[in-house]
Amino acid sequence: MSRAAASPPGPPTTRPALPPGIADGAASDGIVAVGLRRGFGSVRAVDSVSFQARPGRVTALVGPNGAGKTTLLLMLAGLLVPDAGTLTVAGHDPVAENVQARGRTGWMPDTFGTWDSLTAREVLTTVGAAYFLPPARSRARADELLRLVHLDDLADAPARVLSRGQKQRLGLARALVHDPQVLLLDEPASGLDPRSRVDLRILLRRLASEGRTVLVSSHVLTELDELADDAVFLSRGRTVREASLAAATGERRTWRLRALDPVVLTSWLEDTGVTYRRGADDGPEPGLSAAPDDGSVRVDLDDDESAAELLRSAVLAGVPLVSVSPANGALEQVYLSLEEERR
């Protein structure tokens, strides 16, 4: 167990100074990290991370394997002590005020770990007791959450018989037992079936609408596109960018156009001087076969207004367009544009 988890909390300390642009609300109810570092021997897992996650919003934590996402989440959850930097979660320092910070934080790791002999209901009531919920309230909360994650029919089944997806749902319920202000979710959709993934997105959006801070780490960028308001991009243990997804949709990106007659479409693009590329992608990865040619073309446009103007011009010219859509999501577009990931 880490020093943060094992040591009793000390007296409240002076709050760290906030970087420019970070509002007091983010510090009191959200997450503020400034210059976080954490190493394991000679390996610097988190080298320099600074970001904010605001209440009432879902923030995506994006980065390749080894970028430091899980180590960062463990520090936010109060389970690892930073080597350097300052951090507040729901207005508390997870090191100096560990009990207070963890009392307002819901933590869902990427794998479900618990006593397999306990039933799903017992798992939740045990966690409720750990957070000092009265027994009656703990039982009522367990029943409420089991219904919420659609496990009420398995309430009295031992955890060992649950599938991976069911354990993920139980893990989410466990993170919500004490009604936290901040949610930290590491790959929460892993192992979930399509219906459960939709339910998860709806639930997380609802929790954010209630004023909670939701931080989600996932490799599935298409899902985060439908869920997140903001994004923090990590690479090699460093913050390489923070972005609002609303702003990212207005940046230069690739659009895919498909028409009933591809020849008419490409002829019109050539006549209007628009540079295009054929096919649905730039080519297969080494060792993979190419995607089938569906007759679509791709064009790079400055922003959404440029896409709207191109669509209007094509319709006026009689081009039989079938679809016009971004070739990839806003998160994926920003991620692929990061020069850091090409080094």
Secondary structure in CASP SS format (residue, H / E / C, confidence):
PFRMAT SS
TARGET T0000
AUTHOR 0000-0000-0000
METHOD secondary structure of the structure
MODEL  1
M C 1.00
S C 1.00
R H 1.00
A H 1.00
A H 1.00
A H 1.00
S C 1.00
P C 1.00
P C 1.00
G C 1.00
P C 1.00
P C 1.00
T C 1.00
T C 1.00
R C 1.00
P C 1.00
A C 1.00
L C 1.00
P C 1.00
P C 1.00
G C 1.00
I C 1.00
A C 1.00
D H 1.00
G H 1.00
A H 1.00
A H 1.00
S H 1.00
D H 1.00
G C 1.00
I E 1.00
V E 1.00
A E 1.00
V E 1.00
G E 1.00
L E 1.00
R E 1.00
R E 1.00
G E 1.00
F E 1.00
G C 1.00
S C 1.00
V E 1.00
R E 1.00
A E 1.00
V E 1.00
D E 1.00
S E 1.00
V E 1.00
S E 1.00
F E 1.00
Q E 1.00
A E 1.00
R C 1.00
P C 1.00
G C 1.00
R C 1.00
V E 1.00
T E 1.00
A E 1.00
L E 1.00
V E 1.00
G C 1.00
P C 1.00
N C 1.00
G C 1.00
A C 1.00
G C 1.00
K H 1.00
T H 1.00
T H 1.00
L H 1.00
L H 1.00
L H 1.00
M H 1.00
L H 1.00
A C 1.00
G C 1.00
L C 1.00
L C 1.00
V C 1.00
P C 1.00
D C 1.00
A E 1.00
G E 1.00
T E 1.00
L E 1.00
T E 1.00
V E 1.00
A C 1.00
G C 1.00
H E 1.00
D C 1.00
P C 1.00
V C 1.00
A C 1.00
E C 1.00
N H 1.00
V H 1.00
Q H 1.00
A H 1.00
R H 1.00
G H 1.00
R C 1.00
T E 1.00
G E 1.00
W E 1.00
M E 1.00
P C 1.00
D C 1.00
T C 1.00
F C 1.00
G C 1.00
T C 1.00
W C 1.00
D C 1.00
S C 1.00
L C 1.00
T E 1.00
A H 1.00
R H 1.00
E H 1.00
V H 1.00
L H 1.00
T H 1.00
T H 1.00
V H 1.00
G H 1.00
A H 1.00
A H 1.00
Y C 1.00
F C 1.00
L C 1.00
P C 1.00
P H 1.00
A H 1.00
R H 1.00
S H 1.00
R H 1.00
A H 1.00
R H 1.00
A H 1.00
D H 1.00
E H 1.00
L H 1.00
L H 1.00
R H 1.00
L H 1.00
V C 1.00
H C 1.00
L C 1.00
D H 1.00
D H 1.00
L H 1.00
A C 1.00
D C 1.00
A C 1.00
P E 1.00
A H 1.00
R H 1.00
V H 1.00
L C 1.00
S C 1.00
R H 1.00
G H 1.00
Q H 1.00
K H 1.00
Q H 1.00
R H 1.00
L H 1.00
G H 1.00
L H 1.00
A H 1.00
R H 1.00
A H 1.00
L H 1.00
V C 1.00
H C 1.00
D C 1.00
P C 1.00
Q C 1.00
V E 1.00
L E 1.00
L E 1.00
L E 1.00
D E 1.00
E C 1.00
P C 1.00
A C 1.00
S C 1.00
G C 1.00
L C 1.00
D C 1.00
P H 1.00
R H 1.00
S H 1.00
R H 1.00
V H 1.00
D H 1.00
L H 1.00
R H 1.00
I H 1.00
L H 1.00
L H 1.00
R H 1.00
R H 1.00
L H 1.00
A H 1.00
S H 1.00
E C 1.00
G C 1.00
R C 1.00
T E 1.00
V E 1.00
L E 1.00
V E 1.00
S E 1.00
S C 1.00
H C 1.00
V C 1.00
L H 1.00
T H 1.00
E H 1.00
L H 1.00
D H 1.00
E H 1.00
L H 1.00
A C 1.00
D C 1.00
D E 1.00
A E 1.00
V E 1.00
F E 1.00
L E 1.00
S E 1.00
R C 1.00
G C 1.00
R E 1.00
T E 1.00
V E 1.00
R E 1.00
E E 1.00
A E 1.00
S E 1.00
L H 1.00
A H 1.00
A H 1.00
A H 1.00
T C 1.00
G C 1.00
E C 1.00
R C 1.00
R E 1.00
T E 1.00
W E 1.00
R E 1.00
L E 1.00
R E 1.00
A E 1.00
L C 1.00
D C 1.00
P H 1.00
V H 1.00
V H 1.00
L H 1.00
T H 1.00
S H 1.00
W H 1.00
L H 1.00
E H 1.00
D H 1.00
T H 1.00
G C 1.00
V C 1.00
T C 1.00
Y C 1.00
R E 1.00
R E 1.00
G C 1.00
A C 1.00
D C 1.00
D C 1.00
G C 1.00
P C 1.00
E C 1.00
P C 1.00
G C 1.00
L C 1.00
S C 1.00
A C 1.00
A C 1.00
P C 1.00
D C 1.00
D C 1.00
G C 1.00
S C 1.00
V E 1.00
R E 1.00
V E 1.00
D E 1.00
L E 1.00
D C 1.00
D C 1.00
D H 1.00
E H 1.00
S H 1.00
A H 1.00
A H 1.00
E H 1.00
L H 1.00
L H 1.00
R H 1.00
S H 1.00
A H 1.00
V H 1.00
L H 1.00
A C 1.00
G C 1.00
V C 1.00
P C 1.00
L E 1.00
V E 1.00
S E 1.00
V E 1.00
S E 1.00
P E 1.00
A C 1.00
N C 1.00
G C 1.00
A H 1.00
L H 1.00
E H 1.00
Q H 1.00
V H 1.00
Y H 1.00
L H 1.00
S H 1.00
L C 1.00
E H 1.00
E H 1.00
E H 1.00
R H 1.00
R C 1.00
END
